[in-house]
Every structure is written in C-alpha cells, then in structure tokens.
Amino acid sequence: MRDLSVGGQAGDPAIDENWGEAGLTPSERLYGWNTLEVLAYQTGNPARPMNAIPGSASAVCQLRFVVGTDWQNLVNHVQQHLQLHGFGNVEVEWLHGSPATRLNPQDPLVPWALEILQQTSGKKPALLPNLGGSLPNDVFADTLGLPTLWIPHSYPACGQHGVNEHMLISIAREGLQIMTRLFWELGENGSTILAQRRAGESS
C-alpha cells in the first residue's frame, strides 16, 4: 500500500497531512486503517439559543473498519477509551453495523481480473486490500461463500455523497468497456478459474 498514491491529480481534493494514524502513509491511512468519524453533532437548541452552556450533547458517529476489527464489541471499546481519558459520563449506544470482508489477494480470481483490467484499459490497475463503503458484502462473501471483487468506476474529485456528486463520461465509458470484457471472459473461462480456486482450497 505504501506505493499507492492518493490524489495528486488536477482537481483532486487536498489531503490533510495530519489526518489519520501517525507513522502511516496517506494510502495506508485510507485503505488499511480504521477511522472513527463524527457524522452529526447536536447540543442546545439552535432555533432558540440561550446564554448558557447546554447540559447535554449527542453525536452520531460511524467506524470505517478493516477485516479483523472486533467491531461487535465496539461499544465496550469506545466506552473504555472514554473512561480512560476522563469522559466516563458519556454513554455509547449501538445503532447498527455489518462485518467487513476481504477476498484473499492470492485468490486466482485476483490476477485474472487485474490482467483483464490492464488489457482493456491500457492502464496498470491498483489492487486495494480494502475499500470503504457501507455494503452488505458479507451476505455474498460469508453467508453464500462467494468470492467477491469490487471494481469501482470513479475518480478522487467525484464529490461522492455531495450535492455535486458526478461521474465523468470518460470514466463511464471505460467502466462499460472493462465490465463487458470482464463478464465476457468470465463466461468463456469462468469454469477454469473456479476449478483453480477449488483446487487451491482443497490443497
């Protein structure tokens, strides 16, 4: 991951050098580390402010986490951390969550897909171990036991989840070409790749 670059192209958003775990590169912080984010925060009544410090506050947070994180005990971990730093009066409540998943990078599907992506686009694809997103991929990977590959079609300045979220025509066209070739090759050679996977699992 240290060799992966994050942003740096014309129009890409600037990266805060102080964000994330110290000692890690921007790519390691983004793709290989947990991030606790504050999504919303409320205290007092903005419609009727008083000349006094509010007696309570609430925040809605989310944890973007990687495979191996003890996410099911997250409430206890956060509560203990707050207690350790003198905030024992803060209550932590669990809303919802789902496990992170990751396909083994050594799976035969990975180099097969990377080669197709490079042949189709003429560009060297970046293999990411993790991709942030609230997706129920565990249904496919864990419940159904299916190998899953995520192939995003976007760019750093897409304004994701914002009022100006967009996709460039060139990226949409490239994505259509990549996925058409990928599904075609899967139809032609999928049985061979799956046989290699089964052989690897049984050995």
Rosetta constraint file for C-alpha pairs under 8 A:
AtomPair CA 1 CA 27 HARMONIC 6.10 0.50
AtomPair CA 1 CA 28 HARMONIC 5.86 0.50
AtomPair CA 1 CA 31 HARMONIC 7.83 0.50
AtomPair CA 1 CA 32 HARMONIC 8.00 0.50
AtomPair CA 1 CA 128 HARMONIC 7.49 0.50
AtomPair CA 2 CA 25 HARMONIC 6.23 0.50
AtomPair CA 2 CA 27 HARMONIC 6.36 0.50
AtomPair CA 2 CA 28 HARMONIC 6.46 0.50
AtomPair CA 4 CA 27 HARMONIC 6.03 0.50
AtomPair CA 4 CA 126 HARMONIC 7.41 0.50
AtomPair CA 5 CA 26 HARMONIC 7.84 0.50
AtomPair CA 5 CA 27 HARMONIC 6.40 0.50
AtomPair CA 6 CA 26 HARMONIC 6.62 0.50
AtomPair CA 6 CA 27 HARMONIC 5.88 0.50
AtomPair CA 7 CA 12 HARMONIC 5.64 0.50
AtomPair CA 7 CA 13 HARMONIC 7.10 0.50
AtomPair CA 7 CA 14 HARMONIC 7.63 0.50
AtomPair CA 7 CA 15 HARMONIC 7.69 0.50
AtomPair CA 7 CA 156 HARMONIC 6.21 0.50
AtomPair CA 8 CA 12 HARMONIC 6.24 0.50
AtomPair CA 8 CA 14 HARMONIC 7.86 0.50
AtomPair CA 11 CA 157 HARMONIC 6.22 0.50
AtomPair CA 12 CA 156 HARMONIC 5.54 0.50
AtomPair CA 12 CA 157 HARMONIC 4.82 0.50
AtomPair CA 13 CA 156 HARMONIC 7.04 0.50
AtomPair CA 13 CA 157 HARMONIC 6.14 0.50
AtomPair CA 17 CA 26 HARMONIC 7.73 0.50
AtomPair CA 18 CA 22 HARMONIC 7.95 0.50
AtomPair CA 20 CA 24 HARMONIC 7.91 0.50
AtomPair CA 20 CA 29 HARMONIC 5.73 0.50
AtomPair CA 20 CA 35 HARMONIC 7.50 0.50
AtomPair CA 21 CA 29 HARMONIC 6.48 0.50
AtomPair CA 21 CA 33 HARMONIC 7.96 0.50
AtomPair CA 24 CA 28 HARMONIC 5.76 0.50
AtomPair CA 24 CA 29 HARMONIC 6.06 0.50
AtomPair CA 25 CA 29 HARMONIC 6.22 0.50
AtomPair CA 26 CA 30 HARMONIC 6.11 0.50
AtomPair CA 27 CA 31 HARMONIC 5.84 0.50
AtomPair CA 27 CA 32 HARMONIC 7.58 0.50
AtomPair CA 28 CA 32 HARMONIC 4.92 0.50
AtomPair CA 28 CA 33 HARMONIC 6.59 0.50
AtomPair CA 29 CA 33 HARMONIC 5.25 0.50
AtomPair CA 29 CA 34 HARMONIC 7.85 0.50
AtomPair CA 31 CA 128 HARMONIC 6.94 0.50
AtomPair CA 31 CA 129 HARMONIC 6.89 0.50
AtomPair CA 31 CA 130 HARMONIC 5.39 0.50
AtomPair CA 31 CA 131 HARMONIC 6.32 0.50
AtomPair CA 31 CA 132 HARMONIC 7.49 0.50
AtomPair CA 32 CA 66 HARMONIC 6.69 0.50
AtomPair CA 32 CA 129 HARMONIC 7.15 0.50
AtomPair CA 32 CA 130 HARMONIC 6.43 0.50
AtomPair CA 33 CA 65 HARMONIC 6.72 0.50
AtomPair CA 33 CA 66 HARMONIC 6.45 0.50
AtomPair CA 34 CA 63 HARMONIC 6.87 0.50
AtomPair CA 34 CA 64 HARMONIC 5.50 0.50
AtomPair CA 34 CA 65 HARMONIC 4.36 0.50
AtomPair CA 34 CA 66 HARMONIC 6.20 0.50
AtomPair CA 35 CA 63 HARMONIC 5.61 0.50
AtomPair CA 35 CA 64 HARMONIC 5.09 0.50
AtomPair CA 35 CA 65 HARMONIC 6.50 0.50
AtomPair CA 36 CA 61 HARMONIC 6.85 0.50
AtomPair CA 36 CA 62 HARMONIC 5.74 0.50
AtomPair CA 36 CA 63 HARMONIC 4.39 0.50
AtomPair CA 36 CA 64 HARMONIC 6.37 0.50
AtomPair CA 37 CA 61 HARMONIC 5.41 0.50
AtomPair CA 37 CA 62 HARMONIC 5.33 0.50
AtomPair CA 37 CA 63 HARMONIC 6.28 0.50
AtomPair CA 37 CA 64 HARMONIC 7.84 0.50
AtomPair CA 38 CA 59 HARMONIC 6.81 0.50
AtomPair CA 38 CA 60 HARMONIC 6.05 0.50
AtomPair CA 38 CA 61 HARMONIC 4.34 0.50
AtomPair CA 38 CA 62 HARMONIC 6.62 0.50
AtomPair CA 39 CA 59 HARMONIC 7.47 0.50
AtomPair CA 39 CA 60 HARMONIC 5.57 0.50
AtomPair CA 39 CA 61 HARMONIC 5.31 0.50
AtomPair CA 39 CA 62 HARMONIC 7.03 0.50
AtomPair CA 40 CA 59 HARMONIC 5.58 0.50
AtomPair CA 40 CA 60 HARMONIC 5.18 0.50
AtomPair CA 40 CA 61 HARMONIC 7.10 0.50
AtomPair CA 41 CA 57 HARMONIC 7.53 0.50
AtomPair CA 41 CA 58 HARMONIC 5.91 0.50
AtomPair CA 41 CA 59 HARMONIC 4.27 0.50
AtomPair CA 41 CA 60 HARMONIC 6.47 0.50
AtomPair CA 42 CA 57 HARMONIC 5.76 0.50
AtomPair CA 42 CA 58 HARMONIC 5.47 0.50
AtomPair CA 42 CA 59 HARMONIC 6.32 0.50
AtomPair CA 43 CA 54 HARMONIC 6.42 0.50
AtomPair CA 43 CA 56 HARMONIC 6.33 0.50
AtomPair CA 43 CA 57 HARMONIC 4.36 0.50
AtomPair CA 43 CA 58 HARMONIC 6.53 0.50
AtomPair CA 44 CA 49 HARMONIC 6.87 0.50
AtomPair CA 44 CA 53 HARMONIC 7.94 0.50
AtomPair CA 44 CA 54 HARMONIC 5.21 0.50
AtomPair CA 44 CA 55 HARMONIC 7.89 0.50
AtomPair CA 44 CA 56 HARMONIC 7.43 0.50
AtomPair CA 44 CA 57 HARMONIC 7.25 0.50
AtomPair CA 45 CA 49 HARMONIC 5.51 0.50
AtomPair CA 45 CA 50 HARMONIC 7.99 0.50
AtomPair CA 64 CA 132 HARMONIC 6.59 0.50
AtomPair CA 64 CA 133 HARMONIC 7.84 0.50
AtomPair CA 65 CA 69 HARMONIC 6.52 0.50
AtomPair CA 65 CA 71 HARMONIC 7.85 0.50
AtomPair CA 65 CA 100 HARMONIC 6.95 0.50
AtomPair CA 65 CA 132 HARMONIC 8.00 0.50
AtomPair CA 66 CA 100 HARMONIC 5.93 0.50
AtomPair CA 66 CA 101 HARMONIC 7.77 0.50
AtomPair CA 66 CA 130 HARMONIC 6.80 0.50
AtomPair CA 67 CA 99 HARMONIC 7.69 0.50
AtomPair CA 67 CA 100 HARMONIC 5.17 0.50
AtomPair CA 67 CA 101 HARMONIC 5.91 0.50
AtomPair CA 67 CA 102 HARMONIC 6.71 0.50
AtomPair CA 70 CA 74 HARMONIC 6.68 0.50
AtomPair CA 71 CA 99 HARMONIC 7.41 0.50
AtomPair CA 73 CA 77 HARMONIC 6.47 0.50
AtomPair CA 74 CA 78 HARMONIC 6.13 0.50
AtomPair CA 75 CA 79 HARMONIC 5.96 0.50
AtomPair CA 75 CA 92 HARMONIC 6.04 0.50
AtomPair CA 75 CA 93 HARMONIC 6.76 0.50
AtomPair CA 75 CA 94 HARMONIC 6.45 0.50
AtomPair CA 76 CA 80 HARMONIC 6.00 0.50
AtomPair CA 77 CA 81 HARMONIC 6.19 0.50
AtomPair CA 78 CA 82 HARMONIC 6.19 0.50
AtomPair CA 78 CA 92 HARMONIC 7.36 0.50
AtomPair CA 79 CA 83 HARMONIC 6.10 0.50
AtomPair CA 79 CA 88 HARMONIC 7.54 0.50
AtomPair CA 79 CA 90 HARMONIC 7.73 0.50
AtomPair CA 79 CA 91 HARMONIC 7.23 0.50
AtomPair CA 79 CA 92 HARMONIC 6.30 0.50
AtomPair CA 80 CA 84 HARMONIC 6.05 0.50
AtomPair CA 81 CA 85 HARMONIC 6.47 0.50
AtomPair CA 82 CA 86 HARMONIC 6.35 0.50
AtomPair CA 82 CA 87 HARMONIC 4.87 0.50
AtomPair CA 82 CA 88 HARMONIC 6.05 0.50
AtomPair CA 82 CA 90 HARMONIC 7.35 0.50
AtomPair CA 83 CA 87 HARMONIC 5.07 0.50
AtomPair CA 83 CA 88 HARMONIC 4.29 0.50
AtomPair CA 83 CA 89 HARMONIC 7.98 0.50
AtomPair CA 84 CA 88 HARMONIC 7.80 0.50
AtomPair CA 98 CA 136 HARMONIC 6.89 0.50
AtomPair CA 98 CA 138 HARMONIC 7.52 0.50
AtomPair CA 99 CA 138 HARMONIC 6.43 0.50
AtomPair CA 100 CA 137 HARMONIC 7.79 0.50
AtomPair CA 100 CA 138 HARMONIC 6.99 0.50
AtomPair CA 101 CA 137 HARMONIC 6.82 0.50
AtomPair CA 101 CA 138 HARMONIC 6.15 0.50
AtomPair CA 101 CA 141 HARMONIC 6.93 0.50
AtomPair CA 102 CA 129 HARMONIC 7.02 0.50
AtomPair CA 102 CA 130 HARMONIC 6.88 0.50
AtomPair CA 103 CA 107 HARMONIC 7.24 0.50
AtomPair CA 103 CA 147 HARMONIC 6.47 0.50
AtomPair CA 103 CA 148 HARMONIC 6.49 0.50
AtomPair CA 103 CA 149 HARMONIC 7.30 0.50
AtomPair CA 105 CA 110 HARMONIC 6.15 0.50
AtomPair CA 105 CA 129 HARMONIC 7.51 0.50
AtomPair CA 106 CA 110 HARMONIC 6.86 0.50
AtomPair CA 107 CA 111 HARMONIC 7.79 0.50
AtomPair CA 107 CA 197 HARMONIC 6.94 0.50
AtomPair CA 108 CA 112 HARMONIC 6.44 0.50
AtomPair CA 108 CA 193 HARMONIC 6.66 0.50
AtomPair CA 108 CA 196 HARMONIC 6.77 0.50
AtomPair CA 108 CA 197 HARMONIC 6.19 0.50
AtomPair CA 109 CA 113 HARMONIC 6.00 0.50
AtomPair CA 109 CA 193 HARMONIC 6.72 0.50
AtomPair CA 109 CA 197 HARMONIC 7.90 0.50
AtomPair CA 110 CA 114 HARMONIC 6.15 0.50
AtomPair CA 110 CA 149 HARMONIC 7.81 0.50
AtomPair CA 111 CA 115 HARMONIC 6.06 0.50
AtomPair CA 112 CA 116 HARMONIC 6.52 0.50
AtomPair CA 113 CA 117 HARMONIC 6.16 0.50
AtomPair CA 113 CA 182 HARMONIC 7.17 0.50
AtomPair CA 114 CA 118 HARMONIC 6.20 0.50
AtomPair CA 114 CA 125 HARMONIC 6.47 0.50
AtomPair CA 114 CA 127 HARMONIC 7.93 0.50
AtomPair CA 115 CA 119 HARMONIC 6.09 0.50
AtomPair CA 116 CA 120 HARMONIC 6.01 0.50
AtomPair CA 116 CA 178 HARMONIC 7.72 0.50
AtomPair CA 116 CA 181 HARMONIC 7.33 0.50
AtomPair CA 116 CA 182 HARMONIC 6.54 0.50
AtomPair CA 117 CA 121 HARMONIC 5.97 0.50
AtomPair CA 117 CA 122 HARMONIC 7.85 0.50
AtomPair CA 117 CA 123 HARMONIC 7.71 0.50
AtomPair CA 117 CA 124 HARMONIC 7.83 0.50
AtomPair CA 117 CA 125 HARMONIC 6.67 0.50
AtomPair CA 117 CA 178 HARMONIC 6.10 0.50
AtomPair CA 117 CA 182 HARMONIC 7.68 0.50
AtomPair CA 118 CA 122 HARMONIC 5.17 0.50
AtomPair CA 118 CA 123 HARMONIC 5.17 0.50
AtomPair CA 118 CA 124 HARMONIC 5.36 0.50
AtomPair CA 118 CA 125 HARMONIC 6.23 0.50
AtomPair CA 119 CA 123 HARMONIC 7.67 0.50
AtomPair CA 120 CA 177 HARMONIC 7.00 0.50
AtomPair CA 120 CA 178 HARMONIC 5.89 0.50
AtomPair CA 120 CA 181 HARMONIC 7.21 0.50
AtomPair CA 121 CA 174 HARMONIC 6.90 0.50
AtomPair CA 121 CA 177 HARMONIC 7.95 0.50
AtomPair CA 121 CA 178 HARMONIC 6.93 0.50
AtomPair CA 136 CA 140 HARMONIC 7.90 0.50
AtomPair CA 137 CA 141 HARMONIC 6.13 0.50
AtomPair CA 137 CA 148 HARMONIC 7.98 0.50
AtomPair CA 138 CA 142 HARMONIC 5.01 0.50
AtomPair CA 138 CA 143 HARMONIC 6.57 0.50
AtomPair CA 139 CA 143 HARMONIC 4.89 0.50
AtomPair CA 139 CA 144 HARMONIC 6.31 0.50
AtomPair CA 140 CA 144 HARMONIC 4.99 0.50
AtomPair CA 140 CA 145 HARMONIC 6.19 0.50
AtomPair CA 140 CA 146 HARMONIC 5.47 0.50
AtomPair CA 140 CA 147 HARMONIC 7.63 0.50
AtomPair CA 140 CA 148 HARMONIC 7.36 0.50
AtomPair CA 141 CA 145 HARMONIC 4.84 0.50
AtomPair CA 141 CA 146 HARMONIC 4.90 0.50
AtomPair CA 141 CA 147 HARMONIC 5.99 0.50
AtomPair CA 141 CA 148 HARMONIC 6.50 0.50
AtomPair CA 142 CA 146 HARMONIC 7.37 0.50
AtomPair CA 153 CA 171 HARMONIC 6.39 0.50
AtomPair CA 153 CA 172 HARMONIC 7.02 0.50
AtomPair CA 153 CA 175 HARMONIC 5.86 0.50
AtomPair CA 154 CA 158 HARMONIC 6.66 0.50
AtomPair CA 154 CA 167 HARMONIC 6.35 0.50
AtomPair CA 154 CA 168 HARMONIC 7.81 0.50
AtomPair CA 154 CA 171 HARMONIC 6.55 0.50
AtomPair CA 155 CA 167 HARMONIC 7.90 0.50
AtomPair CA 158 CA 164 HARMONIC 7.87 0.50
AtomPair CA 158 CA 165 HARMONIC 5.56 0.50
AtomPair CA 158 CA 166 HARMONIC 5.32 0.50
AtomPair CA 158 CA 167 HARMONIC 6.23 0.50
AtomPair CA 159 CA 163 HARMONIC 7.58 0.50
AtomPair CA 159 CA 164 HARMONIC 5.86 0.50
AtomPair CA 159 CA 165 HARMONIC 4.40 0.50
AtomPair CA 159 CA 166 HARMONIC 6.63 0.50
AtomPair CA 160 CA 164 HARMONIC 7.89 0.50
AtomPair CA 160 CA 165 HARMONIC 4.99 0.50
AtomPair CA 160 CA 166 HARMONIC 7.44 0.50
AtomPair CA 161 CA 165 HARMONIC 6.04 0.50
AtomPair CA 167 CA 171 HARMONIC 6.80 0.50
AtomPair CA 167 CA 172 HARMONIC 6.81 0.50
AtomPair CA 168 CA 172 HARMONIC 6.34 0.50
AtomPair CA 169 CA 173 HARMONIC 6.12 0.50
AtomPair CA 170 CA 174 HARMONIC 6.11 0.50
AtomPair CA 171 CA 175 HARMONIC 5.94 0.50
AtomPair CA 172 CA 176 HARMONIC 6.26 0.50
AtomPair CA 173 CA 177 HARMONIC 6.37 0.50
AtomPair CA 174 CA 178 HARMONIC 6.13 0.50
AtomPair CA 175 CA 179 HARMONIC 6.08 0.50
AtomPair CA 176 CA 180 HARMONIC 5.95 0.50
AtomPair CA 177 CA 181 HARMONIC 6.24 0.50
AtomPair CA 178 CA 182 HARMONIC 6.05 0.50
AtomPair CA 179 CA 183 HARMONIC 6.00 0.50
AtomPair CA 180 CA 184 HARMONIC 6.07 0.50
AtomPair CA 181 CA 185 HARMONIC 6.09 0.50
AtomPair CA 182 CA 186 HARMONIC 6.09 0.50
AtomPair CA 183 CA 187 HARMONIC 6.16 0.50
AtomPair CA 184 CA 188 HARMONIC 6.30 0.50
AtomPair CA 185 CA 189 HARMONIC 5.72 0.50
AtomPair CA 185 CA 190 HARMONIC 7.06 0.50
AtomPair CA 186 CA 190 HARMONIC 4.34 0.50
AtomPair CA 189 CA 193 HARMONIC 6.55 0.50
AtomPair CA 190 CA 194 HARMONIC 6.10 0.50
AtomPair CA 191 CA 195 HARMONIC 6.09 0.50
AtomPair CA 192 CA 196 HARMONIC 6.37 0.50
AtomPair CA 193 CA 197 HARMONIC 6.35 0.50
AtomPair CA 194 CA 198 HARMONIC 6.24 0.50
AtomPair CA 195 CA 199 HARMONIC 6.15 0.50
AtomPair CA 196 CA 200 HARMONIC 6.17 0.50
AtomPair CA 197 CA 201 HARMONIC 6.20 0.50
AtomPair CA 198 CA 202 HARMONIC 6.19 0.50
AtomPair CA 199 CA 203 HARMONIC 6.20 0.50
